[in-house]
Amino acid sequence: VTEVERSWAMGPTPAEPVAPLLALFRRARDERRKVELRYCGSGGEPSSRVVHPHQVVQAARAWYVVAWCERARAPRHFRVERVLGARALEEGFEPRKELRRVTRVRDLLAADGAVTATVAFSPVIARWIRELYPDGSEGPDGRYLVRLPVADPRWLAREILQYGAEAEVLEPASLRDFVRAVVS
């Protein structure tokens, strides 16, 4: 596999297979080959990037590529489901020492400048949320509490709004207010 294109005409779905992309990234990682990709970041605008894939990891049912991004000149974590197209390049790369190896979910989701949000999920959906976020805890009112690292408030709003009235941002107040403003 040297090139993969995906159709996003109907938008991504949770069941959409990412196996061809995973195979491409794993092969590029193993062969130390750069990958050119089109990526739809959290702002929703596609961009082109050249990356040096170092790891392919899964967390909370999502796949990520841990890579050095030439455009950002920094380490980045790319969600595979947001990759619109990718192709392995002939050009190789040397592994970067400044890339920290991801060994835990919190390593992957933590980001510079991230704040931690506490989100309460109602007892109605708690059993499913426990599967996604097993490190959460039971609240005194029966809700399931999850602490999420948040680098982009828009991501948190999208994450929370998919659960409607069954999820509530408890803290910090700035993120709670941001999500409320999005709903209004």
Contact map, one row per residue, 1 for C-alpha under 8 A:
1111000000000000000100110000000000000000000000000000000000000000000000000000000000000000000000000000000000000000000000000000000000000000000000000000000000000000000000000000000000000000
1111000000000000000000010000000000000000000000000000000000000000000000000000000000000011100000000000000000000000000000000000000000000000000000000000000000000000000000000000000000000000
1111100000000000000000010000000000000000000000000000000000000000000000000000000000001111000000000000000000000000000000000000000000000000000000000000000000000000000000000000000000000000
1111110000000000000110010000000000000000000000000000000000000000000000000000000000001110000000000000000000000000000000000000000000000000000000000000000000000000000000000000000000000000
0011111000000000000000000000000000000000000000000000000000000000000000000000000000011100000000000000000000000000000000000000000000000000000000000000000000000000000000000000000000000000
0001111100000000000000000000000000000000000000000000000000000000000000000000000000111000000000000000000000000000000000000000000000000000000000000000000000000000000000000000000000000000
0000111111000000000000000000000000000000000000000000000000000000000000000000000000010000000000000000000000000000000000000000000000000000000000000000000000000000000000000000000000000000
0000011111110000000000000000000000000000000000000000000000000000000000000000000000010000000000000000000000000000000000000000000000000000000000000000000000000000000000000000000000000000
0000001111100000000000000000000000000000000000000000000000000000000000000000000000000000000000000000000000000000000000000000000000000000000000000000000000000000000000000000000000000000
0000001111110000000000000000000000000000000000000000000000000000000000000000000000000000000000000000000000000000000000000000000000000000000000000000000000000000000000000000000000000000
0000000111111000000000000000000000000000000000000000000000000000000000000000000000000000000000000000000000000000000000000000000000000000000000000000000000000000000000000000000000000000
0000000101111101000000000000000000000000000000000000000000000000000000000000000010000000000000000000000000000000000000000000000000000000000000000000000000000000000000000000000000000000
0000000000111111000000000000000000000000000000000000000000000000000000000000000000000000000000000000000000000000000000000000000000000000000000000000000000000000000000000000000000000000
0000000000011111000000000000000000000000000000000000000000000000000000000000000000000000000000000000000000000000000000000000000000000000000000000000000000000000000000000000000000000000
0000000000001111100000000000000000000000000000000000000000000000000000000000000000000000000000000000000000000000000000000000000000000000000000000000000000000000000000000000000000000000
0000000000011111110000000000000000000000000000000000000000000000000000000000000000000000000000000000000000000000000000000000000000000000000000000000000000000000000000000000000000000000
0000000000000011111100000000000000000000000000000000000000000000000000000000000000000000000000000000000000000000000000000000000000000000000000000000000000000000000000000000000000000000
0000000000000001111111000000000000000000000000000000000000000000000000000000000110000000000000000000000000000000000000000000000000000000000000000000000000000000000000000000000000000000
0000000000000000111111100000000000000000000000000000000000000000000000000000000000000000000000000000000000000000000000000000000000000000000000000000000000000000000000000000000000000000
1001000000000000111111110000000000000000000000000000000000000000000000000000000000000000000000000000000000000000000000000000000000000000000000000000000000000000000000000000000000000000
0001000000000000011111111000000000000000000000000000000000000000000000000000000100000100000000000000000000000000000000000000000000000000000000000000000000000000000000000000000000000000
0000000000000000011111111100000000000000000000000000000100000000000000000000000100000000000000000000000000000000000000000000000000000000000000000000000000000000000000000000000000000000
1000000000000000001111111110000000000000000000000000000000000000000000000000000000000000000000000000000000000000000000000000000000000000000000000000000000000000000000000000000000000000
1111000000000000000111111111000000000000000000000000000000000000000000000000000000000011000000000000000000000000000000000000000000000000000000000000000000000000000000000000000000000000
0000000000000000000011111111100000100000000000000000100100000000100000000000000000000001000000000000000000000000000000000000000000000000000000000000000000000000000000000000000000000000
0000000000000000000001111111110000000000000000000000101100000000000000000000000000000000000000000000000000000000000000000000000000000000000000000000000000000000000000000000000000000000
0000000000000000000000111111111000000000000000000000000000000000000000000000000000000000000000000000000000000000000000000000000000000000000000000000000000000000000000000000000000000000
0000000000000000000000011111111111100000000000000000100000000000000000000000000000000001000000000000000000000000000000000000000000000000000000000000000000000000000000000000000000000000
0000000000000000000000001111111110000000000000000001111000000000000000000000000000000000000000000000000000000000000000000000000000000000000000000000000000000000000000000000000000000000
0000000000000000000000000111111110000000000000000000000000000000000000000000000000000000000000000000000000000000000000000000000000000000000000000000000000000000000000000000000000000000
0000000000000000000000000011111110000000000000000000000000000000000000000000000000000000000100000000000000000000000000000000000000000000000000000000000000000000000000000000000000000000
0000000000000000000000000001111111000000000000000001100000000000000000000000000000000000000111100000000000000000000000000000000000000000000000000000000000000000000000000000000000000000
0000000000000000000000000001111111100000000000000001100000000000000000000000000000000001111110000000000000000000000000000000000000000000000000000000000000000000000000000000000000000000
0000000000000000000000000001000111110000000000000111100000000000000000000000000000000001111110000000000000000000000000000000000000000000000000000000000000000000000000000000000000000000
0000000000000000000000001001000011111000000000000111100000000000000000000000000000000111100000000000000000000000000000000000000000000000000000000000000000000000000000000000000000000000
0000000000000000000000000000000001111100000000011110000000000000000000000000000000000111100000000000000000000000000000000000000000000000000000000000000000000000000000000000000000000000
0000000000000000000000000000000000111110000000011110000000000000000000000000000000111110000000000000000000000000000000000000000000000000000000000000000000000000000000000000000000000000
0000000000000000000000000000000000011111000001111000000000000000000000000000000000111100000000000000000000000000000000000000000000000000000000000000000000000000000000000000000000000000
0000000000000000000000000000000000001111100001111000000000000000000000000000000001111000000000000000000000000000000000000000000000000000000000000000000000000000000000000000000000000000
0000000000000000000000000000000000000111111111100000000000000000000000000000000001110000000000000000000000000000000000000000000000000000000000000000000000000000000000000000000000000000
0000000000000000000000000000000000000011111111100000000000000000000000000000000001000000000000000000000000000000000000000000000000000000000000000000000000000000000000000000000000000000
0000000000000000000000000000000000000001111110000000000000000000000000000000000000000000000000000000000000000000000000000000000000000000000000000000000101100000000000000000000000000000
0000000000000000000000000000000000000001111110000000000000000000000000000000000000000000000000000000000000000000000000000000000000000000000000000000000001000000000000000000000000000000
0000000000000000000000000000000000000001111111000000000000000000000000000000000000000000000000000000000000000000000000000000000000000000000000000000000000000000000000000000000000000000
0000000000000000000000000000000000000001111111100000000000000000000000000000000000000000000000000000000000000000000000000000000000000000000000000000000000000000000000000000000000000000
0000000000000000000000000000000000000111100111110000000000000000000000000000000000000000000000000000000000000000000000000000000000000000000000000000000000000000000000000000000000000000
0000000000000000000000000000000000000111100011111000000000000000000000000000000000000000000000000000000000000000000000000000000000000000000000000000000000000000000000000000000000000000
0000000000000000000000000000000000011110000001111100000000000000000000000000000000000000000000000000000000000000000000000000000000000000000000000000000000000000000000000000000000000000
0000000000000000000000000000000000011110000000111110000000000000000011100000000000000000000000000000000000000000000000000000000000000000000000000000000000000000000000000000000000000000
0000000000000000000000000000000001111000000000011111000000000000000011100000000000000000000000000000000000000000000000000000000000000000000000000000000000000000000000000000000000000000
0000000000000000000000000000000001111000000000001111100000000000001111000000000000000000000000000000000000000000000000000000000000000000000000000000000000000000000000000000000000000000
0000000000000000000000000000100111100000000000000111110000000000001111000000000000000000000010100000000000000000000000000000000000000000000000000000000000000000000000000000000000000000
0000000000000000000000001101100111100000000000000011111100000000111100000000000000000000000000000000000000000000000000000000000000000000000000000000000000000000000000000000000000000000
0000000000000000000000000000100000000000000000000001111100000000111100000000000000000000000000100000000000000000000000000000000000000000000000000000000000000000000000000000000000000000
0000000000000000000000000100100000000000000000000000111110000000111000000000000000000000000000000000110000000000000000000000000000000000000000000000000000000000000000000000000000000000
0000000000000000000001001100000000000000000000000000111111000011110000000000000000000000000000000000000000000000000000000000000000000000000000000000000000000000000000000000000000000000
0000000000000000000000000000000000000000000000000000001111100011110000000000000000000000000000000000010000000000000000000000000000000000000000000000000000000000000000000000000000000000
0000000000000000000000000000000000000000000000000000000111111111000000000000000000000000000000000000000000000000000000000000000000000000000000000000000000000000000000000000000000000000
0000000000000000000000000000000000000000000000000000000011111111000000000000000000000000000000000000000010010000000000000000000000000000000000000000000000000000000000000000000000000000
0000000000000000000000000000000000000000000000000000000001111100000000000000000000000000000000000000000000000000000000000000000000011000000000000000000000000000000000000000000000000000
0000000000000000000000000000000000000000000000000000000001111110000000000000000000000000000000000000000000000000000000000000000000010000000000000000000000000000000000000000000000000000
0000000000000000000000000000000000000000000000000000000001111111000000000000001110000000000000000000000000000000000000000000000000000000000000000000000000000000000000000000000000000000
0000000000000000000000000000000000000000000000000000000111101111100000000000001110000000000000000000000000000000000000000000000000000000000000000000000000000000000000000000000000000000
0000000000000000000000000000000000000000000000000000000111100111110000000000111100000000000000000000000000000000000000000000000000000000000000000000000000000000000000000000000000000000
0000000000000000000000001000000000000000000000000000111110000011111000000000111100000000000000000000000000000000000000000000000000000000000000000000000000000000000000000000000000000000
0000000000000000000000000000000000000000000000000000111110000001111100000011110000000000000000000000010000000000000000000000000000000000000000000000000000000000000000000000000000000000
0000000000000000000000000000000000000000000000000011111000000000111110000011110000000000000000000010000000000000000000000000000000000000000000000000000000000000000000000000000000000000
0000000000000000000000000000000000000000000000000011110000000000011111001111000000000000000000010010000000000000000000000000000000000000000000000000000000000000000000000000000000000000
0000000000000000000000000000000000000000000000001111000000000000001111111111000000000000000000000000000000000000000000000000000000000000000000000000000000000000000000000000000000000000
0000000000000000000000000000000000000000000000001111000000000000000111111100000000000000000000000000000000000000000000000000000000000000000000000000000000000000000000000000000000000000
0000000000000000000000000000000000000000000000001100000000000000000011111000000000000000000000000000000000000000000000000000000000000000000000000000000000000000000000000000000000000000
0000000000000000000000000000000000000000000000000000000000000000000011111110000000000000000000000000000000000000000000000000000000000000000000000000000000000000000000000000000000000000
0000000000000000000000000000000000000000000000000000000000000000000111111110000000000000000000000000000000000000000000000000000000000000000000000000000000000000000000000000000000000000
0000000000000000000000000000000000000000000000000000000000000000000111011111000000000000000000000000000000000000000000000000000000000000000000000000000000000000000000000000000000000000
0000000000000000000000000000000000000000000000000000000000000000011110011111100000000000000000000110000000000000000000000000000000000000000000000000000000000000000000000000000000000000
0000000000000000000000000000000000000000000000000000000000000000011110000111110000000000000000000000000000000000000000000000000000000000000000000000000000000000000000000000000000000000
0000000000000000000000000000000000000000000000000000000000000001111000000011111000000000000000000000000000010000000000000000000000000000000000000000000000000000000000000000000000000000
0000000000000000000000000000000000000000000000000000000000000001111000000001111101100000000000000000000000000000000000000000000000000000000000000000000000000000000000000000000000000000
0000000000000000000000000000000000000000000000000000000000000111100000000000111111100000000000000000000000000000000000000000000000000000000000000000000000000000000000000000000000000000
0000000000000000010011000000000000000000000000000000000000000111100000000000011111100000000000000000000000000000000000000000000000000000000000000000000000000000000000000000000000000000
0000000000010000010000000000000000000000000000000000000000000110000000000000001111110000000000000000000000000000000000000000000000000000000000000000000000000000000000000000000000000000
0000000000000000000000000000000000000011100000000000000000000000000000000000011111110000000000000000000000000000000000000000000000000000000000000000000000000000000000000000000000000000
0000010000000000000000000000000000001111000000000000000000000000000000000000011111111100000000000000000000000000000000000000000000000000000000000000000000000000000000000000000000000000
0000111100000000000000000000000000001111000000000000000000000000000000000000000011111100000000000000000000000000000000000000000000000000000000000000000000000000000000000000000000000000
0011110000000000000000000000000000001110000000000000000000000000000000000000000000111110000000000000000000000000000000000000000000000000000000000000000000000000000000000000000000000000
0011100000000000000010000000000000111100000000000000000000000000000000000000000000111111000000000000000000000000000000000000000000000000000000000000000000000000000000000000000000000000
0111000000000000000000010000000000111000000000000000000000000000000000000000000000001111100000000000000000000000000000000000000000000000000000000000000000000000000000000000000000000000
0110000000000000000000011001000011110000000000000000000000000000000000000000000000000111110000000000000000000000000000000000000000000000000000000000000000000000000000000000000000000000
0100000000000000000000000000000011110000000000000000000000000000000000000000000000000011111100000000000000000000000000000000000000000000000000000000000000000000000000000000000000000000
0000000000000000000000000000000011000000000000000000000000000000000000000000000000000001111100000000000000000000000000000000000000000000000000000000000000000000000000000000000000000000
0000000000000000000000000000000011000000000000000000000000000000000000000000000000000000111110000000000000000000000000000000000000000000000000000000000000000000000000000000000000000000
0000000000000000000000000000001111000000000000000000000000000000000000000000000000000000111111000000000000000000000000000000000000000000000000000000000000000000000000000000000000000000
0000000000000000000000000000000111000000000000000001000000000000000000000000000000000000001111100000000000000000000000000000000000000000000000000000000000000000000000000000000000000000
0000000000000000000000000000000100000000000000000000000000000000000000000000000000000000000111110000000000000000000000000000000000000000000000000000000000000000000000000000000000000000
0000000000000000000000000000000100000000000000000001010000000000000000000000000000000000000011111000000000000000000000000000000000000000000000000000000000000000000000000000000000000000
0000000000000000000000000000000000000000000000000000000000000000000100000000000000000000000001111110000000000000000000000000000000000000000000000000000000000000000000000000000000000000
0000000000000000000000000000000000000000000000000000000000000000000000000000000000000000000000111111000000000000000000000000000000000000000000000000000000000000000000000000000000000000
0000000000000000000000000000000000000000000000000000000000000000000000000010000000000000000000011111000000000000000000000000000000000000000000000000000000000000000000000000000000000000
0000000000000000000000000000000000000000000000000000000000000000001100000010000000000000000000011111100000000000000000000000000000000000000000000000000000000000000000000000000000000000
0000000000000000000000000000000000000000000000000000000000000000000000000000000000000000000000001111110000000000000000000000000000000000000000000000000000000000000000000000000000000000
0000000000000000000000000000000000000000000000000000001000000000000000000000000000000000000000000011111000000000000000000000000000000000000000000000000000000000000000000000000000000000
0000000000000000000000000000000000000000000000000000001010000000010000000000000000000000000000000001111110110000000000000000000000000000000000000000000000000000000000000000000000000000
0000000000000000000000000000000000000000000000000000000000000000000000000000000000000000000000000000111110100000000000000000000000000000000000000000000000000000000000000000000000000000
0000000000000000000000000000000000000000000000000000000000000000000000000000000000000000000000000000011111110000000000000000000000000000000000000000000000000000000000000000000000000000
0000000000000000000000000000000000000000000000000000000000100000000000000000000000000000000000000000011111111000000000000000000000000000000000000000000000000000000000000000000000000000
0000000000000000000000000000000000000000000000000000000000000000000000000000000000000000000000000000000111111100000000000000000000000000000000000000100000000000000000000000000000000000
0000000000000000000000000000000000000000000000000000000000000000000000000000000000000000000000000000011111111100000000000000000000000000000000000000000000000000000000000000000000000000
0000000000000000000000000000000000000000000000000000000000100000000000000000100000000000000000000000010111111110000000000000000000000000000000000000000000000000000000000000000000000000
0000000000000000000000000000000000000000000000000000000000000000000000000000000000000000000000000000000011111110000000000000000000000000000000000000100000000000000000000000000000000000
0000000000000000000000000000000000000000000000000000000000000000000000000000000000000000000000000000000001111111010000000000000000000000000000000000111000000000000000000000000000000000
0000000000000000000000000000000000000000000000000000000000000000000000000000000000000000000000000000000000011111110000000000000000000000000000000000111000000000000000000000000000000000
0000000000000000000000000000000000000000000000000000000000000000000000000000000000000000000000000000000000000111110000000000000000000000000000000000001000000000000000000000000000000000
0000000000000000000000000000000000000000000000000000000000000000000000000000000000000000000000000000000000000011111000000000000000000000000000000000001000000000000000000000000000000000
0000000000000000000000000000000000000000000000000000000000000000000000000000000000000000000000000000000000000111111100000000000000000000000000000000111100000000000000000000000000000000
0000000000000000000000000000000000000000000000000000000000000000000000000000000000000000000000000000000000000000111110000000000000000000000000000000111000000000000000000000000000000000
0000000000000000000000000000000000000000000000000000000000000000000000000000000000000000000000000000000000000000011111000000000000000000000000000011110000000000000000000001000000000000
0000000000000000000000000000000000000000000000000000000000000000000000000000000000000000000000000000000000000000001111100000000000000000000000000011110000000000000000001111001000000000
0000000000000000000000000000000000000000000000000000000000000000000000000000000000000000000000000000000000000000000111110000000000000000000000001111000000000000000000001111000000000000
0000000000000000000000000000000000000000000000000000000000000000000000000000000000000000000000000000000000000000000011111000000000000000000000001111000000000000000000111110000000000000
0000000000000000000000000000000000000000000000000000000000000000000000000000000000000000000000000000000000000000000001111100000000000000001000111100000000000000000000111100000000000000
0000000000000000000000000000000000000000000000000000000000000000000000000000000000000000000000000000000000000000000000111110110010000000000000111100000000000000000001110000000000000000
0000000000000000000000000000000000000000000000000000000000000000000000000000000000000000000000000000000000000000000000011111110000000000000001110000000000000000000001100000000000000000
0000000000000000000000000000000000000000000000000000000000000000000000000000000000000000000000000000000000000000000000001111111000000000000001110000000000000000000000000000000000000000
0000000000000000000000000000000000000000000000000000000000000000000000000000000000000000000000000000000000000000000000000111111000000000000000000000000000000000000001000000000000000000
0000000000000000000000000000000000000000000000000000000000000000000000000000000000000000000000000000000000000000000000001111111110000000000000000000000000000000000001000000000000000000
0000000000000000000000000000000000000000000000000000000000000000000000000000000000000000000000000000000000000000000000001111111111000000000000110000000000000000000000000000000000000000
0000000000000000000000000000000000000000000000000000000000000000000000000000000000000000000000000000000000000000000000000011111111100000000000000000000000000000000000000000000000000000
0000000000000000000000000000000000000000000000000000000000000000000000000000000000000000000000000000000000000000000000000000111111110000000000000000000000000000000000000000000000000000
0000000000000000000000000000000000000000000000000000000000000000000000000000000000000000000000000000000000000000000000001000111111111100000000010000000000000000000000000000000000000000
0000000000000000000000000000000000000000000000000000000000000000000000000000000000000000000000000000000000000000000000000000011111111111000000010000000000000000000000000000000000000000
0000000000000000000000000000000000000000000000000000000000000000000000000000000000000000000000000000000000000000000000000000001111111100000000000000000000000000000000000000000000000000
0000000000000000000000000000000000000000000000000000000000011000000000000000000000000000000000000000000000000000000000000000000111111100000000000000000000000000000000000000000000000000
0000000000000000000000000000000000000000000000000000000000010000000000000000000000000000000000000000000000000000000000000000000011111111000000000100000000000000000000000000000000000000
0000000000000000000000000000000000000000000000000000000000000000000000000000000000000000000000000000000000000000000000000000000011111111000000000000000000000000000000000000000000000000
0000000000000000000000000000000000000000000000000000000000000000000000000000000000000000000000000000000000000000000000000000000001001111100000000100000000000000000000000000000000000000
0000000000000000000000000000000000000000000000000000000000000000000000000000000000000000000000000000000000000000000000000000000001001111110000011110000000000000000000000000000000000000
0000000000000000000000000000000000000000000000000000000000000000000000000000000000000000000000000000000000000000000000000000000000000011111000011100000000000000000000000000000000000000
0000000000000000000000000000000000000000000000000000000000000000000000000000000000000000000000000000000000000000000000000000000000000001111101111000000000000000000000000000000000000000
0000000000000000000000000000000000000000000000000000000000000000000000000000000000000000000000000000000000000000000000010000000000000000111111111000000000000000000000000000000000000000
0000000000000000000000000000000000000000000000000000000000000000000000000000000000000000000000000000000000000000000000000000000000000000011111100000000000000000000000000000000000000000
0000000000000000000000000000000000000000000000000000000000000000000000000000000000000000000000000000000000000000000000000000000000000000001111100000000000000000000000000000000000000000
0000000000000000000000000000000000000000000000000000000000000000000000000000000000000000000000000000000000000000000000000110000000000000011111110000000000000000000000000000000000000000
0000000000000000000000000000000000000000000000000000000000000000000000000000000000000000000000000000000000000000000000011110010000000000011111111000000000000000000000000000000000000000
0000000000000000000000000000000000000000000000000000000000000000000000000000000000000000000000000000000000000000000000011110010011000001111001111100000000000000000000000000000000000000
0000000000000000000000000000000000000000000000000000000000000000000000000000000000000000000000000000000000000000000001111000000000000001111000111110000000000000000000000000000000000000
0000000000000000000000000000000000000000000000000000000000000000000000000000000000000000000000000000000000000000000001111000000000001011100000011111000000000000000000000000000000000000
0000000000000000000000000000000000000000000000000000000000000000000000000000000000000000000000000000000000000000000111100000000000000001000000001111100000000000000000000000000000000000
0000000000000000000000000000000000000000000000000000000000000000000000000000000000000000000000000000000000000000000111100000000000000000000000000111110000000000000000000000000000000000
0000000000000000000000000000000000000000000000000000000000000000000000000000000000000000000000000000000001001110011110000000000000000000000000000011111000000000000000000000000000000000
0000000000000000000000000000000000000000000000000000000000000000000000000000000000000000000000000000000000000110011110000000000000000000000000000001111110110000000000000000000000000000
0000000000000000000000000000000000000000000000000000000000000000000000000000000000000000000000000000000000000111111000000000000000000000000000000000111110000000000000000000000000000000
0000000000000000000000000000000000000000010000000000000000000000000000000000000000000000000000000000000000000000010000000000000000000000000000000000011111110000000000000000000000000000
0000000000000000000000000000000000000000000000000000000000000000000000000000000000000000000000000000000000000000000000000000000000000000000000000000011111111000000000000000001001100000
0000000000000000000000000000000000000000011000000000000000000000000000000000000000000000000000000000000000000000000000000000000000000000000000000000000111111100000000000000000000000000
0000000000000000000000000000000000000000010000000000000000000000000000000000000000000000000000000000000000000000000000000000000000000000000000000000010111111110000000000000000000000000
0000000000000000000000000000000000000000000000000000000000000000000000000000000000000000000000000000000000000000000000000000000000000000000000000000010111111111000000000000000000100000
0000000000000000000000000000000000000000000000000000000000000000000000000000000000000000000000000000000000000000000000000000000000000000000000000000000011111111100000000000000001100100
0000000000000000000000000000000000000000000000000000000000000000000000000000000000000000000000000000000000000000000000000000000000000000000000000000000001111111110000000000000000000000
0000000000000000000000000000000000000000000000000000000000000000000000000000000000000000000000000000000000000000000000000000000000000000000000000000000000111111111000000000000000000000
0000000000000000000000000000000000000000000000000000000000000000000000000000000000000000000000000000000000000000000000000000000000000000000000000000000000011111111100111000000000000000
0000000000000000000000000000000000000000000000000000000000000000000000000000000000000000000000000000000000000000000000000000000000000000000000000000000000001111111100100000000000000000
0000000000000000000000000000000000000000000000000000000000000000000000000000000000000000000000000000000000000000000000000000000000000000000000000000000000000111111100000000000000000000
0000000000000000000000000000000000000000000000000000000000000000000000000000000000000000000000000000000000000000000000000000000000000000000000000000000000000011111111100000000000000000
0000000000000000000000000000000000000000000000000000000000000000000000000000000000000000000000000000000000000000000000000000000000000000000000000000000000000001111111100000000000000000
0000000000000000000000000000000000000000000000000000000000000000000000000000000000000000000000000000000000000000000000000000000000000000000000000000000000000000001111110000000000000000
0000000000000000000000000000000000000000000000000000000000000000000000000000000000000000000000000000000000000000000000001101100000000000000000000000000000000000001111110000000000000000
0000000000000000000000000000000000000000000000000000000000000000000000000000000000000000000000000000000000000000000000111100000000000000000000000000000000000001101111111000000000000000
0000000000000000000000000000000000000000000000000000000000000000000000000000000000000000000000000000000000000000000000111000000000000000000000000000000000000001000011111100000100000000
0000000000000000000000000000000000000000000000000000000000000000000000000000000000000000000000000000000000000000000011110000000000000000000000000000000000000001000000111111001100100000
0000000000000000000000000000000000000000000000000000000000000000000000000000000000000000000000000000000000000000000011110000000000000000000000000000000000000000000000011111100100000000
0000000000000000000000000000000000000000000000000000000000000000000000000000000000000000000000000000000000000000000011100000000000000000000000000000000000000000000000001111111100000000
0000000000000000000000000000000000000000000000000000000000000000000000000000000000000000000000000000000000000000000111000000000000000000000000000000000000000000000000001111111100000000
0000000000000000000000000000000000000000000000000000000000000000000000000000000000000000000000000000000000000000000000000000000000000000000000000000000000000000000000000111111110000000
0000000000000000000000000000000000000000000000000000000000000000000000000000000000000000000000000000000000000000000000000000000000000000000000000000000000000000000000000011111111000000
0000000000000000000000000000000000000000000000000000000000000000000000000000000000000000000000000000000000000000000010000000000000000000000000000000000010000000000000001011111111100000
0000000000000000000000000000000000000000000000000000000000000000000000000000000000000000000000000000000000000000000000000000000000000000000000000000000000000000000000011111111111110000
0000000000000000000000000000000000000000000000000000000000000000000000000000000000000000000000000000000000000000000000000000000000000000000000000000000000000000000000000000111111111000
0000000000000000000000000000000000000000000000000000000000000000000000000000000000000000000000000000000000000000000000000000000000000000000000000000000010001000000000000000011111111100
0000000000000000000000000000000000000000000000000000000000000000000000000000000000000000000000000000000000000000000000000000000000000000000000000000000010011000000000001000001111111110
0000000000000000000000000000000000000000000000000000000000000000000000000000000000000000000000000000000000000000000000000000000000000000000000000000000000000000000000000000000111111111
0000000000000000000000000000000000000000000000000000000000000000000000000000000000000000000000000000000000000000000000000000000000000000000000000000000000000000000000000000000011111111
0000000000000000000000000000000000000000000000000000000000000000000000000000000000000000000000000000000000000000000000000000000000000000000000000000000000001000000000000000000001111111
0000000000000000000000000000000000000000000000000000000000000000000000000000000000000000000000000000000000000000000000000000000000000000000000000000000000000000000000000000000000111111
0000000000000000000000000000000000000000000000000000000000000000000000000000000000000000000000000000000000000000000000000000000000000000000000000000000000000000000000000000000000011111
